[in-house]
Amino acid sequence: MNTMQATQQLQQLRSGFEQLALQQMSPAALGQQARAATALLQALPDRYAQVLLNLLDRLESSALFTEESCSFSQKDLLDNLTLWGEKAQAQLDRPAA
């Protein structure tokens, strides 16, 4: 496991979350970036990948609708992605067992 590469991919992904919030990145582009972060997803427990991909699927679906007409809020999804990034960072920062 390459922790340095995983940490770099997490930083890029968290930057992507910020760019999405500023409407400088599309949900589809963020989804592609996240799915390509294989070192990160392999470095984290399986449930992290499951949660991330679920949030991204909902975010990409919500992008098909205008603002809050979808059954879930883009802002709430973005908040959850930000929280996911914080927890993923804490997981990577944990000393190896």
Secondary structure, DSSP 4 states (H G I P E B T S, - for coil): --HHHHHHHHHHHHHHHHHHHTTSS-HHHHHHHHHT-HHHHHHS-HHHHHHHHHHHHHHHHHTTSSTT-SSS-HHHHHHHHHHHHHHHHHHHHSPP-
